[in-house]
Amino acid sequence: MEVKIYGASNCSRCKGVYETVKEVVAEKGISADVEHVTDIQAVAAAGGMGSPALAIDGKIVASGRVPKKKEIERWLAS
């Protein structure tokens, strides 16, 4: 599984989503590559959505908001 969090490197909300995803992956024993993408061109190429944005296996599941931990757990378990 590939999980990407799109947003600026100095964005505290983006960092929070990244940390929550890593926490869920560790707690649930999920095999996933988790990456915080901060390159503005890569963020724009992903769709130029609001940040933070969360993509799982190339599909944006949340954009412009900080998803709750339970939501992230549900998405990663699917």
mmCIF file of the N, C-alpha and C atoms, coordinates in Angstrom:
data_MODEL
# 
_entry.id   MODEL 
# 
loop_
_atom_site.group_PDB 
_atom_site.id 
_atom_site.type_symbol 
_atom_site.label_atom_id 
_atom_site.label_alt_id 
_atom_site.label_comp_id 
_atom_site.label_asym_id 
_atom_site.label_entity_id 
_atom_site.label_seq_id 
_atom_site.pdbx_PDB_ins_code 
_atom_site.Cartn_x 
_atom_site.Cartn_y 
_atom_site.Cartn_z 
_atom_site.occupancy 
_atom_site.B_iso_or_equiv 
_atom_site.pdbx_formal_charge 
_atom_site.auth_seq_id 
_atom_site.auth_comp_id 
_atom_site.auth_asym_id 
_atom_site.auth_atom_id 
_atom_site.pdbx_PDB_model_num 
ATOM 1   N N  . MET A 1 1  ? 0.849   -1.172 0.000   1.00 0.00 ? 1  MET A N  1 
ATOM 2   C CA . MET A 1 1  ? 0.000   0.000  0.000   1.00 0.00 ? 1  MET A CA 1 
ATOM 3   C C  . MET A 1 1  ? 0.894   1.233  0.000   1.00 0.00 ? 1  MET A C  1 
ATOM 4   N N  . GLU A 1 2  ? 0.455   2.233  -0.740  1.00 0.00 ? 2  GLU A N  1 
ATOM 5   C CA . GLU A 1 2  ? 1.195   3.485  -0.820  1.00 0.00 ? 2  GLU A CA 1 
ATOM 6   C C  . GLU A 1 2  ? 0.304   4.606  -0.294  1.00 0.00 ? 2  GLU A C  1 
ATOM 7   N N  . VAL A 1 3  ? 0.793   5.312  0.724   1.00 0.00 ? 3  VAL A N  1 
ATOM 8   C CA . VAL A 1 3  ? 0.043   6.399  1.340   1.00 0.00 ? 3  VAL A CA 1 
ATOM 9   C C  . VAL A 1 3  ? 0.863   7.676  1.222   1.00 0.00 ? 3  VAL A C  1 
ATOM 10  N N  . LYS A 1 4  ? 0.236   8.720  0.673   1.00 0.00 ? 4  LYS A N  1 
ATOM 11  C CA . LYS A 1 4  ? 0.918   10.005 0.528   1.00 0.00 ? 4  LYS A CA 1 
ATOM 12  C C  . LYS A 1 4  ? 0.095   11.103 1.165   1.00 0.00 ? 4  LYS A C  1 
ATOM 13  N N  . ILE A 1 5  ? 0.794   11.942 1.915   1.00 0.00 ? 5  ILE A N  1 
ATOM 14  C CA . ILE A 1 5  ? 0.191   13.132 2.488   1.00 0.00 ? 5  ILE A CA 1 
ATOM 15  C C  . ILE A 1 5  ? 0.789   14.298 1.729   1.00 0.00 ? 5  ILE A C  1 
ATOM 16  N N  . TYR A 1 6  ? -0.055  15.082 1.067   1.00 0.00 ? 6  TYR A N  1 
ATOM 17  C CA . TYR A 1 6  ? 0.397   16.217 0.275   1.00 0.00 ? 6  TYR A CA 1 
ATOM 18  C C  . TYR A 1 6  ? 0.213   17.498 1.060   1.00 0.00 ? 6  TYR A C  1 
ATOM 19  N N  . GLY A 1 7  ? 1.282   18.315 1.110   1.00 0.00 ? 7  GLY A N  1 
ATOM 20  C CA . GLY A 1 7  ? 1.209   19.604 1.780   1.00 0.00 ? 7  GLY A CA 1 
ATOM 21  C C  . GLY A 1 7  ? 2.582   20.162 2.069   1.00 0.00 ? 7  GLY A C  1 
ATOM 22  N N  . ALA A 1 8  ? 2.623   21.411 2.411   1.00 0.00 ? 8  ALA A N  1 
ATOM 23  C CA . ALA A 1 8  ? 3.879   22.112 2.671   1.00 0.00 ? 8  ALA A CA 1 
ATOM 24  C C  . ALA A 1 8  ? 4.630   21.515 3.855   1.00 0.00 ? 8  ALA A C  1 
ATOM 25  N N  . SER A 1 9  ? 5.947   21.609 3.799   1.00 0.00 ? 9  SER A N  1 
ATOM 26  C CA . SER A 1 9  ? 6.777   21.053 4.872   1.00 0.00 ? 9  SER A CA 1 
ATOM 27  C C  . SER A 1 9  ? 6.575   21.785 6.193   1.00 0.00 ? 9  SER A C  1 
ATOM 28  N N  . ASN A 1 10 ? 6.167   23.049 6.140   1.00 0.00 ? 10 ASN A N  1 
ATOM 29  C CA . ASN A 1 10 ? 5.971   23.828 7.369   1.00 0.00 ? 10 ASN A CA 1 
ATOM 30  C C  . ASN A 1 10 ? 4.505   23.845 7.815   1.00 0.00 ? 10 ASN A C  1 
ATOM 31  N N  . CYS A 1 11 ? 3.682   22.993 7.226   1.00 0.00 ? 11 CYS A N  1 
ATOM 32  C CA . CYS A 1 11 ? 2.251   22.925 7.551   1.00 0.00 ? 11 CYS A CA 1 
ATOM 33  C C  . CYS A 1 11 ? 2.050   21.986 8.740   1.00 0.00 ? 11 CYS A C  1 
ATOM 34  N N  . SER A 1 12 ? 1.626   22.527 9.874   1.00 0.00 ? 12 SER A N  1 
ATOM 35  C CA . SER A 1 12 ? 1.448   21.700 11.069  1.00 0.00 ? 12 SER A CA 1 
ATOM 36  C C  . SER A 1 12 ? 0.308   20.705 10.901  1.00 0.00 ? 12 SER A C  1 
ATOM 37  N N  . ARG A 1 13 ? -0.734  21.082 10.176  1.00 0.00 ? 13 ARG A N  1 
ATOM 38  C CA . ARG A 1 13 ? -1.838  20.150 9.934   1.00 0.00 ? 13 ARG A CA 1 
ATOM 39  C C  . ARG A 1 13 ? -1.369  18.975 9.078   1.00 0.00 ? 13 ARG A C  1 
ATOM 40  N N  . CYS A 1 14 ? -0.542  19.255 8.078   1.00 0.00 ? 14 CYS A N  1 
ATOM 41  C CA . CYS A 1 14 ? -0.013  18.199 7.199   1.00 0.00 ? 14 CYS A CA 1 
ATOM 42  C C  . CYS A 1 14 ? 0.866   17.237 7.998   1.00 0.00 ? 14 CYS A C  1 
ATOM 43  N N  . LYS A 1 15 ? 1.713   17.804 8.836   1.00 0.00 ? 15 LYS A N  1 
ATOM 44  C CA . LYS A 1 15 ? 2.586   16.972 9.684   1.00 0.00 ? 15 LYS A CA 1 
ATOM 45  C C  . LYS A 1 15 ? 1.748   16.116 10.629  1.00 0.00 ? 15 LYS A C  1 
ATOM 46  N N  . GLY A 1 16 ? 0.666   16.677 11.138  1.00 0.00 ? 16 GLY A N  1 
ATOM 47  C CA . GLY A 1 16 ? -0.213  15.927 12.032  1.00 0.00 ? 16 GLY A CA 1 
ATOM 48  C C  . GLY A 1 16 ? -0.857  14.738 11.345  1.00 0.00 ? 16 GLY A C  1 
ATOM 49  N N  . VAL A 1 17 ? -1.315  14.932 10.102  1.00 0.00 ? 17 VAL A N  1 
ATOM 50  C CA . VAL A 1 17 ? -1.906  13.823 9.346   1.00 0.00 ? 17 VAL A CA 1 
ATOM 51  C C  . VAL A 1 17 ? -0.851  12.754 9.092   1.00 0.00 ? 17 VAL A C  1 
ATOM 52  N N  . TYR A 1 18 ? 0.349   13.178 8.721   1.00 0.00 ? 18 TYR A N  1 
ATOM 53  C CA . TYR A 1 18 ? 1.454   12.246 8.469   1.00 0.00 ? 18 TYR A CA 1 
ATOM 54  C C  . TYR A 1 18 ? 1.740   11.406 9.721   1.00 0.00 ? 18 TYR A C  1 
ATOM 55  N N  . GLU A 1 19 ? 1.828   12.065 10.861  1.00 0.00 ? 19 GLU A N  1 
ATOM 56  C CA . GLU A 1 19 ? 2.116   11.350 12.113  1.00 0.00 ? 19 GLU A CA 1 
ATOM 57  C C  . GLU A 1 19 ? 0.978   10.396 12.481  1.00 0.00 ? 19 GLU A C  1 
ATOM 58  N N  . THR A 1 20 ? -0.257  10.820 12.276  1.00 0.00 ? 20 THR A N  1 
ATOM 59  C CA . THR A 1 20 ? -1.399  9.953  12.587  1.00 0.00 ? 20 THR A CA 1 
ATOM 60  C C  . THR A 1 20 ? -1.406  8.724  11.681  1.00 0.00 ? 20 THR A C  1 
ATOM 61  N N  . VAL A 1 21 ? -1.129  8.914  10.398  1.00 0.00 ? 21 VAL A N  1 
ATOM 62  C CA . VAL A 1 21 ? -1.068  7.779  9.473   1.00 0.00 ? 21 VAL A CA 1 
ATOM 63  C C  . VAL A 1 21 ? 0.020   6.809  9.904   1.00 0.00 ? 21 VAL A C  1 
ATOM 64  N N  . LYS A 1 22 ? 1.192   7.326  10.237  1.00 0.00 ? 22 LYS A N  1 
ATOM 65  C CA . LYS A 1 22 ? 2.290   6.452  10.669  1.00 0.00 ? 22 LYS A CA 1 
ATOM 66  C C  . LYS A 1 22 ? 1.910   5.695  11.948  1.00 0.00 ? 22 LYS A C  1 
ATOM 67  N N  . GLU A 1 23 ? 1.215   6.361  12.842  1.00 0.00 ? 23 GLU A N  1 
ATOM 68  C CA . GLU A 1 23 ? 0.767   5.741  14.092  1.00 0.00 ? 23 GLU A CA 1 
ATOM 69  C C  . GLU A 1 23 ? -0.207  4.597  13.809  1.00 0.00 ? 23 GLU A C  1 
ATOM 70  N N  . VAL A 1 24 ? -1.175  4.840  12.938  1.00 0.00 ? 24 VAL A N  1 
ATOM 71  C CA . VAL A 1 24 ? -2.161  3.808  12.591  1.00 0.00 ? 24 VAL A CA 1 
ATOM 72  C C  . VAL A 1 24 ? -1.474  2.620  11.922  1.00 0.00 ? 24 VAL A C  1 
ATOM 73  N N  . VAL A 1 25 ? -0.570  2.892  11.008  1.00 0.00 ? 25 VAL A N  1 
ATOM 74  C CA . VAL A 1 25 ? 0.158   1.818  10.314  1.00 0.00 ? 25 VAL A CA 1 
ATOM 75  C C  . VAL A 1 25 ? 0.902   0.949  11.328  1.00 0.00 ? 25 VAL A C  1 
ATOM 76  N N  . ALA A 1 26 ? 1.571   1.588  12.277  1.00 0.00 ? 26 ALA A N  1 
ATOM 77  C CA . ALA A 1 26 ? 2.327   0.845  13.295  1.00 0.00 ? 26 ALA A CA 1 
ATOM 78  C C  . ALA A 1 26 ? 1.394   0.069  14.227  1.00 0.00 ? 26 ALA A C  1 
ATOM 79  N N  . GLU A 1 27 ? 0.337   0.714  14.703  1.00 0.00 ? 27 GLU A N  1 
ATOM 80  C CA . GLU A 1 27 ? -0.592  0.073  15.641  1.00 0.00 ? 27 GLU A CA 1 
ATOM 81  C C  . GLU A 1 27 ? -1.306  -1.132 15.031  1.00 0.00 ? 27 GLU A C  1 
ATOM 82  N N  . LYS A 1 28 ? -1.693  -1.014 13.770  1.00 0.00 ? 28 LYS A N  1 
ATOM 83  C CA . LYS A 1 28 ? -2.477  -2.058 13.110  1.00 0.00 ? 28 LYS A CA 1 
ATOM 84  C C  . LYS A 1 28 ? -1.616  -3.068 12.349  1.00 0.00 ? 28 LYS A C  1 
ATOM 85  N N  . GLY A 1 29 ? -0.291  -2.824 12.313  1.00 0.00 ? 29 GLY A N  1 
ATOM 86  C CA . GLY A 1 29 ? 0.598   -3.743 11.603  1.00 0.00 ? 29 GLY A CA 1 
ATOM 87  C C  . GLY A 1 29 ? 0.349   -3.766 10.109  1.00 0.00 ? 29 GLY A C  1 
ATOM 88  N N  . ILE A 1 30 ? -0.007  -2.622 9.546   1.00 0.00 ? 30 ILE A N  1 
ATOM 89  C CA . ILE A 1 30 ? -0.308  -2.515 8.114   1.00 0.00 ? 30 ILE A CA 1 
ATOM 90  C C  . ILE A 1 30 ? 0.994   -2.315 7.343   1.00 0.00 ? 30 ILE A C  1 
ATOM 91  N N  . SER A 1 31 ? 1.119   -3.041 6.253   1.00 0.00 ? 31 SER A N  1 
ATOM 92  C CA . SER A 1 31 ? 2.289   -2.886 5.383   1.00 0.00 ? 31 SER A CA 1 
ATOM 93  C C  . SER A 1 31 ? 2.011   -1.737 4.420   1.00 0.00 ? 31 SER A C  1 
ATOM 94  N N  . ALA A 1 32 ? 2.684   -0.606 4.646   1.00 0.00 ? 32 ALA A N  1 
ATOM 95  C CA . ALA A 1 32 ? 2.441   0.572  3.817   1.00 0.00 ? 32 ALA A CA 1 
ATOM 96  C C  . ALA A 1 32 ? 3.687   1.441  3.759   1.00 0.00 ? 32 ALA A C  1 
ATOM 97  N N  . ASP A 1 33 ? 3.890   2.049  2.594   1.00 0.00 ? 33 ASP A N  1 
ATOM 98  C CA . ASP A 1 33 ? 4.911   3.073  2.438   1.00 0.00 ? 33 ASP A CA 1 
ATOM 99  C C  . ASP A 1 33 ? 4.208   4.399  2.650   1.00 0.00 ? 33 ASP A C  1 
ATOM 100 N N  . VAL A 1 34 ? 4.646   5.155  3.659   1.00 0.00 ? 34 VAL A N  1 
ATOM 101 C CA . VAL A 1 34 ? 4.015   6.431  4.005   1.00 0.00 ? 34 VAL A CA 1 
ATOM 102 C C  . VAL A 1 34 ? 4.984   7.552  3.673   1.00 0.00 ? 34 VAL A C  1 
ATOM 103 N N  . GLU A 1 35 ? 4.507   8.527  2.910   1.00 0.00 ? 35 GLU A N  1 
ATOM 104 C CA . GLU A 1 35 ? 5.371   9.617  2.467   1.00 0.00 ? 35 GLU A CA 1 
ATOM 105 C C  . GLU A 1 35 ? 4.653   10.957 2.620   1.00 0.00 ? 35 GLU A C  1 
ATOM 106 N N  . HIS A 1 36 ? 5.382   11.955 3.110   1.00 0.00 ? 36 HIS A N  1 
ATOM 107 C CA . HIS A 1 36 ? 4.868   13.333 3.172   1.00 0.00 ? 36 HIS A CA 1 
ATOM 108 C C  . HIS A 1 36 ? 5.458   14.056 1.970   1.00 0.00 ? 36 HIS A C  1 
ATOM 109 N N  . VAL A 1 37 ? 4.629   14.336 0.983   1.00 0.00 ? 37 VAL A N  1 
ATOM 110 C CA . VAL A 1 37 ? 5.074   14.978 -0.256  1.00 0.00 ? 37 VAL A CA 1 
ATOM 111 C C  . VAL A 1 37 ? 4.957   16.486 -0.089  1.00 0.00 ? 37 VAL A C  1 
ATOM 112 N N  . THR A 1 38 ? 6.100   17.169 -0.144  1.00 0.00 ? 38 THR A N  1 
ATOM 113 C CA . THR A 1 38 ? 6.109   18.615 0.061   1.00 0.00 ? 38 THR A CA 1 
ATOM 114 C C  . THR A 1 38 ? 6.484   19.391 -1.197  1.00 0.00 ? 38 THR A C  1 
ATOM 115 N N  . ASP A 1 39 ? 6.934   18.702 -2.225  1.00 0.00 ? 39 ASP A N  1 
ATOM 116 C CA . ASP A 1 39 ? 7.308   19.367 -3.479  1.00 0.00 ? 39 ASP A CA 1 
ATOM 117 C C  . ASP A 1 39 ? 6.058   19.968 -4.116  1.00 0.00 ? 39 ASP A C  1 
ATOM 118 N N  . ILE A 1 40 ? 6.058   21.273 -4.329  1.00 0.00 ? 40 ILE A N  1 
ATOM 119 C CA . ILE A 1 40 ? 4.874   21.981 -4.812  1.00 0.00 ? 40 ILE A CA 1 
ATOM 120 C C  . ILE A 1 40 ? 4.428   21.471 -6.173  1.00 0.00 ? 40 ILE A C  1 
ATOM 121 N N  . GLN A 1 41 ? 5.362   21.091 -7.023  1.00 0.00 ? 41 GLN A N  1 
ATOM 122 C CA . GLN A 1 41 ? 4.999   20.564 -8.342  1.00 0.00 ? 41 GLN A CA 1 
ATOM 123 C C  . GLN A 1 41 ? 4.310   19.200 -8.215  1.00 0.00 ? 41 GLN A C  1 
ATOM 124 N N  . ALA A 1 42 ? 4.788   18.376 -7.301  1.00 0.00 ? 42 ALA A N  1 
ATOM 125 C CA . ALA A 1 42 ? 4.171   17.063 -7.081  1.00 0.00 ? 42 ALA A CA 1 
ATOM 126 C C  . ALA A 1 42 ? 2.778   17.227 -6.477  1.00 0.00 ? 42 ALA A C  1 
ATOM 127 N N  . VAL A 1 43 ? 2.632   18.196 -5.581  1.00 0.00 ? 43 VAL A N  1 
ATOM 128 C CA . VAL A 1 43 ? 1.322   18.467 -4.978  1.00 0.00 ? 43 VAL A CA 1 
ATOM 129 C C  . VAL A 1 43 ? 0.351   18.921 -6.070  1.00 0.00 ? 43 VAL A C  1 
ATOM 130 N N  . ALA A 1 44 ? 0.795   19.828 -6.931  1.00 0.00 ? 44 ALA A N  1 
ATOM 131 C CA . ALA A 1 44 ? -0.051  20.316 -8.029  1.00 0.00 ? 44 ALA A CA 1 
ATOM 132 C C  . ALA A 1 44 ? -0.393  19.188 -8.999  1.00 0.00 ? 44 ALA A C  1 
ATOM 133 N N  . ALA A 1 45 ? 0.570   18.327 -9.291  1.00 0.00 ? 45 ALA A N  1 
ATOM 134 C CA . ALA A 1 45 ? 0.338   17.213 -10.215 1.00 0.00 ? 45 ALA A CA 1 
ATOM 135 C C  . ALA A 1 45 ? -0.686  16.230 -9.660  1.00 0.00 ? 45 ALA A C  1 
ATOM 136 N N  . ALA A 1 46 ? -0.784  16.164 -8.346  1.00 0.00 ? 46 ALA A N  1 
ATOM 137 C CA . ALA A 1 46 ? -1.746  15.252 -7.716  1.00 0.00 ? 46 ALA A CA 1 
ATOM 138 C C  . ALA A 1 46 ? -3.172  15.796 -7.800  1.00 0.00 ? 46 ALA A C  1 
ATOM 139 N N  . GLY A 1 47 ? -3.308  17.026 -8.243  1.00 0.00 ? 47 GLY A N  1 
ATOM 140 C CA . GLY A 1 47 ? -4.654  17.570 -8.411  1.00 0.00 ? 47 GLY A CA 1 
ATOM 141 C C  . GLY A 1 47 ? -4.832  18.973 -7.872  1.00 0.00 ? 47 GLY A C  1 
ATOM 142 N N  . GLY A 1 48 ? -3.799  19.525 -7.239  1.00 0.00 ? 48 GLY A N  1 
ATOM 143 C CA . GLY A 1 48 ? -3.867  20.896 -6.748  1.00 0.00 ? 48 GLY A CA 1 
ATOM 144 C C  . GLY A 1 48 ? -4.972  21.129 -5.720  1.00 0.00 ? 48 GLY A C  1 
ATOM 145 N N  . MET A 1 49 ? -5.299  20.097 -4.969  1.00 0.00 ? 49 MET A N  1 
ATOM 146 C CA . MET A 1 49 ? -6.355  20.184 -3.972  1.00 0.00 ? 49 MET A CA 1 
ATOM 147 C C  . MET A 1 49 ? -5.878  20.943 -2.740  1.00 0.00 ? 49 MET A C  1 
ATOM 148 N N  . GLY A 1 50 ? -6.795  21.203 -1.824  1.00 0.00 ? 50 GLY A N  1 
ATOM 149 C CA . GLY A 1 50 ? -6.425  21.865 -0.578  1.00 0.00 ? 50 GLY A CA 1 
ATOM 150 C C  . GLY A 1 50 ? -5.550  20.974 0.274   1.00 0.00 ? 50 GLY A C  1 
ATOM 151 N N  . SER A 1 51 ? -4.766  21.592 1.113   1.00 0.00 ? 51 SER A N  1 
ATOM 152 C CA . SER A 1 51 ? -3.887  20.786 1.959   1.00 0.00 ? 51 SER A CA 1 
ATOM 153 C C  . SER A 1 51 ? -4.381  20.842 3.402   1.00 0.00 ? 51 SER A C  1 
ATOM 154 N N  . PRO A 1 52 ? -4.138  19.818 4.156   1.00 0.00 ? 52 PRO A N  1 
ATOM 155 C CA . PRO A 1 52 ? -3.459  18.607 3.717   1.00 0.00 ? 52 PRO A CA 1 
ATOM 156 C C  . PRO A 1 52 ? -4.387  17.738 2.862   1.00 0.00 ? 52 PRO A C  1 
ATOM 157 N N  . ALA A 1 53 ? -3.757  16.916 2.042   1.00 0.00 ? 53 ALA A N  1 
ATOM 158 C CA . ALA A 1 53 ? -4.508  15.948 1.252   1.00 0.00 ? 53 ALA A CA 1 
ATOM 159 C C  . ALA A 1 53 ? -3.908  14.576 1.523   1.00 0.00 ? 53 ALA A C  1 
ATOM 160 N N  . LEU A 1 54 ? -4.754  13.579 1.579   1.00 0.00 ? 54 LEU A N  1 
ATOM 161 C CA . LEU A 1 54 ? -4.322  12.215 1.864   1.00 0.00 ? 54 LEU A CA 1 
ATOM 162 C C  . LEU A 1 54 ? -4.728  11.320 0.704   1.00 0.00 ? 54 LEU A C  1 
ATOM 163 N N  . ALA A 1 55 ? -3.753  10.606 0.149   1.00 0.00 ? 55 ALA A N  1 
ATOM 164 C CA . ALA A 1 55 ? -4.010  9.684  -0.951  1.00 0.00 ? 55 ALA A CA 1 
ATOM 165 C C  . ALA A 1 55 ? -3.567  8.285  -0.547  1.00 0.00 ? 55 ALA A C  1 
ATOM 166 N N  . ILE A 1 56 ? -4.406  7.317  -0.874  1.00 0.00 ? 56 ILE A N  1 
ATOM 167 C CA . ILE A 1 56 ? -4.087  5.913  -0.622  1.00 0.00 ? 56 ILE A CA 1 
ATOM 168 C C  . ILE A 1 56 ? -4.111  5.202  -1.964  1.00 0.00 ? 56 ILE A C  1 
ATOM 169 N N  . ASP A 1 57 ? -2.971  4.626  -2.316  1.00 0.00 ? 57 ASP A N  1 
ATOM 170 C CA . ASP A 1 57 ? -2.820  3.943  -3.602  1.00 0.00 ? 57 ASP A CA 1 
ATOM 171 C C  . ASP A 1 57 ? -3.294  4.809  -4.767  1.00 0.00 ? 57 ASP A C  1 
ATOM 172 N N  . GLY A 1 58 ? -2.898  6.089  -4.729  1.00 0.00 ? 58 GLY A N  1 
ATOM 173 C CA . GLY A 1 58 ? -3.181  7.019  -5.817  1.00 0.00 ? 58 GLY A CA 1 
ATOM 174 C C  . GLY A 1 58 ? -4.551  7.667  -5.806  1.00 0.00 ? 58 GLY A C  1 
ATOM 175 N N  . LYS A 1 59 ? -5.401  7.317  -4.848  1.00 0.00 ? 59 LYS A N  1 
ATOM 176 C CA . LYS A 1 59 ? -6.746  7.891  -4.773  1.00 0.00 ? 59 LYS A CA 1 
ATOM 177 C C  . LYS A 1 59 ? -6.832  8.857  -3.595  1.00 0.00 ? 59 LYS A C  1 
ATOM 178 N N  . ILE A 1 60 ? -7.229  10.097 -3.874  1.00 0.00 ? 60 ILE A N  1 
ATOM 179 C CA . ILE A 1 60 ? -7.398  11.099 -2.822  1.00 0.00 ? 60 ILE A CA 1 
ATOM 180 C C  . ILE A 1 60 ? -8.627  10.723 -1.990  1.00 0.00 ? 60 ILE A C  1 
ATOM 181 N N  . VAL A 1 61 ? -8.423  10.550 -0.677  1.00 0.00 ? 61 VAL A N  1 
ATOM 182 C CA . VAL A 1 61 ? -9.537  10.198 0.214   1.00 0.00 ? 61 VAL A CA 1 
ATOM 183 C C  . VAL A 1 61 ? -9.937  11.363 1.120   1.00 0.00 ? 61 VAL A C  1 
ATOM 184 N N  . ALA A 1 62 ? -9.055  12.347 1.276   1.00 0.00 ? 62 ALA A N  1 
ATOM 185 C CA . ALA A 1 62 ? -9.366  13.534 2.071   1.00 0.00 ? 62 ALA A CA 1 
ATOM 186 C C  . ALA A 1 62 ? -8.561  14.701 1.539   1.00 0.00 ? 62 ALA A C  1 
ATOM 187 N N  . SER A 1 63 ? -9.179  15.872 1.530   1.00 0.00 ? 63 SER A N  1 
ATOM 188 C CA . SER A 1 63 ? -8.497  17.057 1.017   1.00 0.00 ? 63 SER A CA 1 
ATOM 189 C C  . SER A 1 63 ? -8.998  18.299 1.733   1.00 0.00 ? 63 SER A C  1 
ATOM 190 N N  . GLY A 1 64 ? -8.052  19.147 2.151   1.00 0.00 ? 64 GLY A N  1 
ATOM 191 C CA . GLY A 1 64 ? -8.417  20.411 2.770   1.00 0.00 ? 64 GLY A CA 1 
ATOM 192 C C  . GLY A 1 64 ? -8.912  20.311 4.199   1.00 0.00 ? 64 GLY A C  1 
ATOM 193 N N  . ARG A 1 65 ? -8.717  19.155 4.810   1.00 0.00 ? 65 ARG A N  1 
ATOM 194 C CA . ARG A 1 65 ? -9.141  18.972 6.199   1.00 0.00 ? 65 ARG A CA 1 
ATOM 195 C C  . ARG A 1 65 ? -8.260  17.913 6.854   1.00 0.00 ? 65 ARG A C  1 
ATOM 196 N N  . VAL A 1 66 ? -8.327  17.870 8.171   1.00 0.00 ? 66 VAL A N  1 
ATOM 197 C CA . VAL A 1 66 ? -7.577  16.867 8.922   1.00 0.00 ? 66 VAL A CA 1 
ATOM 198 C C  . VAL A 1 66 ? -8.554  15.744 9.283   1.00 0.00 ? 66 VAL A C  1 
ATOM 199 N N  . PRO A 1 67 ? -8.390  14.580 8.655   1.00 0.00 ? 67 PRO A N  1 
ATOM 200 C CA . PRO A 1 67 ? -9.300  13.478 8.962   1.00 0.00 ? 67 PRO A CA 1 
ATOM 201 C C  . PRO A 1 67 ? -9.071  12.936 10.370  1.00 0.00 ? 67 PRO A C  1 
ATOM 202 N N  . LYS A 1 68 ? -10.119 12.422 10.959  1.00 0.00 ? 68 LYS A N  1 
ATOM 203 C CA . LYS A 1 68 ? -10.018 11.816 12.292  1.00 0.00 ? 68 LYS A CA 1 
ATOM 204 C C  . LYS A 1 68 ? -9.273  10.489 12.190  1.00 0.00 ? 68 LYS A C  1 
ATOM 205 N N  . LYS A 1 69 ? -8.656  10.097 13.286  1.00 0.00 ? 69 LYS A N  1 
ATOM 206 C CA . LYS A 1 69 ? -7.887  8.856  13.327  1.00 0.00 ? 69 LYS A CA 1 
ATOM 207 C C  . LYS A 1 69 ? -8.750  7.659  12.919  1.00 0.00 ? 69 LYS A C  1 
ATOM 208 N N  . LYS A 1 70 ? -9.997  7.617  13.375  1.00 0.00 ? 70 LYS A N  1 
ATOM 209 C CA . LYS A 1 70 ? -10.906 6.503  13.048  1.00 0.00 ? 70 LYS A CA 1 
ATOM 210 C C  . LYS A 1 70 ? -11.141 6.427  11.535  1.00 0.00 ? 70 LYS A C  1 
ATOM 211 N N  . GLU A 1 71 ? -11.239 7.586  10.878  1.00 0.00 ? 71 GLU A N  1 
ATOM 212 C CA . GLU A 1 71 ? -11.407 7.597  9.421   1.00 0.00 ? 71 GLU A CA 1 
ATOM 213 C C  . GLU A 1 71 ? -10.183 6.988  8.748   1.00 0.00 ? 71 GLU A C  1 
ATOM 214 N N  . ILE A 1 72 ? -9.020  7.401  9.204   1.00 0.00 ? 72 ILE A N  1 
ATOM 215 C CA . ILE A 1 72 ? -7.773  6.895  8.629   1.00 0.00 ? 72 ILE A CA 1 
ATOM 216 C C  . ILE A 1 72 ? -7.678  5.391  8.838   1.00 0.00 ? 72 ILE A C  1 
ATOM 217 N N  . GLU A 1 73 ? -8.041  4.925  10.019  1.00 0.00 ? 73 GLU A N  1 
ATOM 218 C CA . GLU A 1 73 ? -8.029  3.484  10.291  1.00 0.00 ? 73 GLU A CA 1 
ATOM 219 C C  . GLU A 1 73 ? -8.931  2.734  9.318   1.00 0.00 ? 73 GLU A C  1 
ATOM 220 N N  . ARG A 1 74 ? -10.118 3.273  9.098   1.00 0.00 ? 74 ARG A N  1 
ATOM 221 C CA . ARG A 1 74 ? -11.093 2.639  8.191   1.00 0.00 ? 74 ARG A CA 1 
ATOM 222 C C  . ARG A 1 74 ? -10.560 2.606  6.750   1.00 0.00 ? 74 ARG A C  1 
ATOM 223 N N  . TRP A 1 75 ? -9.995  3.713  6.290   1.00 0.00 ? 75 TRP A N  1 
ATOM 224 C CA . TRP A 1 75 ? -9.468  3.768  4.928   1.00 0.00 ? 75 TRP A CA 1 
ATOM 225 C C  . TRP A 1 75 ? -8.308  2.798  4.731   1.00 0.00 ? 75 TRP A C  1 
ATOM 226 N N  . LEU A 1 76 ? -7.435  2.714  5.717   1.00 0.00 ? 76 LEU A N  1 
ATOM 227 C CA . LEU A 1 76 ? -6.268  1.850  5.584   1.00 0.00 ? 76 LEU A CA 1 
ATOM 228 C C  . LEU A 1 76 ? -6.637  0.370  5.709   1.00 0.00 ? 76 LEU A C  1 
ATOM 229 N N  . ALA A 1 77 ? -7.754  0.088  6.367   1.00 0.00 ? 77 ALA A N  1 
ATOM 230 C CA . ALA A 1 77 ? -8.179  -1.311 6.526   1.00 0.00 ? 77 ALA A CA 1 
ATOM 231 C C  . ALA A 1 77 ? -8.896  -1.834 5.281   1.00 0.00 ? 77 ALA A C  1 
ATOM 232 N N  . SER A 1 78 ? -9.346  -0.917 4.420   1.00 0.00 ? 78 SER A N  1 
ATOM 233 C CA . SER A 1 78 ? -10.102 -1.314 3.227   1.00 0.00 ? 78 SER A CA 1 
ATOM 234 C C  . SER A 1 78 ? -9.223  -1.988 2.190   1.00 0.00 ? 78 SER A C  1 
# 
